[in-house]
Amino acid sequence: MTIRIVAGVDEVGRGPLAGAVVAAAVILNPNYRINGLADSKKLSEKRRNQLDLEIREKALCWSLGRAEVEEIDEINILQASLLAMKRAVLVLSTYPDHLKIYGNKGIDMEISM
């Protein structure tokens, strides 16, 4: 099977004691190189903000998904993080063939990971 469209997926919000967990999914445009993409925790706030703008401008598509506090309480933070990731992927305007997930867990979808 040839992989054609790859979406990167990651979450934010698992560490805080309150609030929703949010995930992002992005399909980068292979015709545009974005220099400096790295683990956001290793980047300065200024560089993260610059990359945010560049990604939103140059990506083929991007989306966000959320799991709310009530869902976290019901299914636990890990499952809520995976749910937020799944929701982000499901609303991409282009459906991916493959997912690259930052972390060691996959999400329950009919897509290779």
Contacts in CASP RR format, 6 or more apart in sequence:
PFRMAT RR
TARGET T0000
AUTHOR 0000-0000-0000
METHOD contacts of the structure
MODEL  1
MTIRIVAGVDEVGRGPLAGAVVAAAVILNPNYRINGLADSKKLSEKRRNQ
LDLEIREKALCWSLGRAEVEEIDEINILQASLLAMKRAVLVLSTYPDHLK
IYGNKGIDMEISM
1 112 0 8 1.000
3 97 0 8 1.000
3 98 0 8 1.000
3 112 0 8 1.000
4 97 0 8 1.000
5 27 0 8 1.000
5 60 0 8 1.000
5 94 0 8 1.000
5 95 0 8 1.000
5 96 0 8 1.000
5 97 0 8 1.000
5 98 0 8 1.000
6 27 0 8 1.000
6 96 0 8 1.000
6 97 0 8 1.000
6 98 0 8 1.000
6 99 0 8 1.000
6 100 0 8 1.000
7 25 0 8 1.000
7 26 0 8 1.000
7 27 0 8 1.000
7 89 0 8 1.000
7 92 0 8 1.000
7 96 0 8 1.000
7 98 0 8 1.000
7 99 0 8 1.000
7 100 0 8 1.000
8 25 0 8 1.000
8 26 0 8 1.000
8 27 0 8 1.000
8 99 0 8 1.000
8 100 0 8 1.000
8 101 0 8 1.000
8 102 0 8 1.000
9 23 0 8 1.000
9 24 0 8 1.000
9 25 0 8 1.000
9 85 0 8 1.000
9 88 0 8 1.000
9 89 0 8 1.000
9 99 0 8 1.000
9 100 0 8 1.000
9 101 0 8 1.000
9 102 0 8 1.000
9 107 0 8 1.000
10 23 0 8 1.000
10 24 0 8 1.000
10 85 0 8 1.000
10 101 0 8 1.000
10 102 0 8 1.000
10 103 0 8 1.000
11 21 0 8 1.000
11 22 0 8 1.000
11 23 0 8 1.000
11 24 0 8 1.000
11 81 0 8 1.000
11 84 0 8 1.000
11 85 0 8 1.000
11 102 0 8 1.000
12 21 0 8 1.000
12 22 0 8 1.000
12 23 0 8 1.000
12 24 0 8 1.000
13 19 0 8 1.000
13 20 0 8 1.000
13 21 0 8 1.000
13 22 0 8 1.000
13 81 0 8 1.000
14 21 0 8 1.000
14 77 0 8 1.000
14 78 0 8 1.000
14 81 0 8 1.000
15 77 0 8 1.000
18 69 0 8 1.000
19 68 0 8 1.000
19 69 0 8 1.000
19 72 0 8 1.000
20 66 0 8 1.000
20 67 0 8 1.000
20 68 0 8 1.000
20 69 0 8 1.000
20 72 0 8 1.000
20 84 0 8 1.000
21 66 0 8 1.000
21 67 0 8 1.000
21 72 0 8 1.000
21 77 0 8 1.000
21 80 0 8 1.000
21 81 0 8 1.000
21 84 0 8 1.000
22 64 0 8 1.000
22 65 0 8 1.000
22 66 0 8 1.000
22 84 0 8 1.000
23 64 0 8 1.000
23 65 0 8 1.000
23 66 0 8 1.000
23 81 0 8 1.000
23 84 0 8 1.000
23 85 0 8 1.000
23 87 0 8 1.000
23 88 0 8 1.000
24 62 0 8 1.000
24 63 0 8 1.000
24 64 0 8 1.000
24 65 0 8 1.000
24 88 0 8 1.000
25 62 0 8 1.000
25 63 0 8 1.000
25 64 0 8 1.000
25 65 0 8 1.000
25 85 0 8 1.000
25 88 0 8 1.000
25 89 0 8 1.000
25 92 0 8 1.000
25 96 0 8 1.000
26 55 0 8 1.000
26 59 0 8 1.000
26 61 0 8 1.000
26 62 0 8 1.000
26 63 0 8 1.000
27 59 0 8 1.000
27 60 0 8 1.000
27 61 0 8 1.000
27 62 0 8 1.000
27 92 0 8 1.000
27 94 0 8 1.000
27 96 0 8 1.000
28 34 0 8 1.000
28 55 0 8 1.000
28 58 0 8 1.000
28 59 0 8 1.000
28 60 0 8 1.000
29 58 0 8 1.000
29 59 0 8 1.000
29 60 0 8 1.000
32 58 0 8 1.000
34 51 0 8 1.000
34 54 0 8 1.000
34 55 0 8 1.000
34 58 0 8 1.000
36 43 0 8 1.000
36 47 0 8 1.000
36 51 0 8 1.000
37 51 0 8 1.000
37 55 0 8 1.000
40 48 0 8 1.000
43 51 0 8 1.000
55 62 0 8 1.000
56 62 0 8 1.000
60 94 0 8 1.000
61 92 0 8 1.000
61 93 0 8 1.000
61 94 0 8 1.000
62 92 0 8 1.000
63 88 0 8 1.000
63 89 0 8 1.000
63 91 0 8 1.000
63 92 0 8 1.000
63 93 0 8 1.000
64 88 0 8 1.000
64 91 0 8 1.000
65 84 0 8 1.000
65 85 0 8 1.000
65 87 0 8 1.000
65 88 0 8 1.000
65 91 0 8 1.000
66 84 0 8 1.000
66 87 0 8 1.000
67 80 0 8 1.000
67 81 0 8 1.000
67 83 0 8 1.000
67 84 0 8 1.000
67 87 0 8 1.000
71 80 0 8 1.000
71 83 0 8 1.000
72 80 0 8 1.000
75 83 0 8 1.000
78 105 0 8 1.000
82 105 0 8 1.000
82 106 0 8 1.000
82 107 0 8 1.000
82 108 0 8 1.000
85 101 0 8 1.000
85 107 0 8 1.000
86 107 0 8 1.000
86 108 0 8 1.000
86 109 0 8 1.000
89 96 0 8 1.000
89 99 0 8 1.000
89 107 0 8 1.000
89 109 0 8 1.000
89 111 0 8 1.000
96 111 0 8 1.000
97 111 0 8 1.000
97 112 0 8 1.000
98 111 0 8 1.000
98 112 0 8 1.000
98 113 0 8 1.000
99 106 0 8 1.000
99 107 0 8 1.000
99 109 0 8 1.000
99 111 0 8 1.000
99 112 0 8 1.000
99 113 0 8 1.000
100 113 0 8 1.000
101 107 0 8 1.000
101 113 0 8 1.000
106 113 0 8 1.000
107 113 0 8 1.000
END
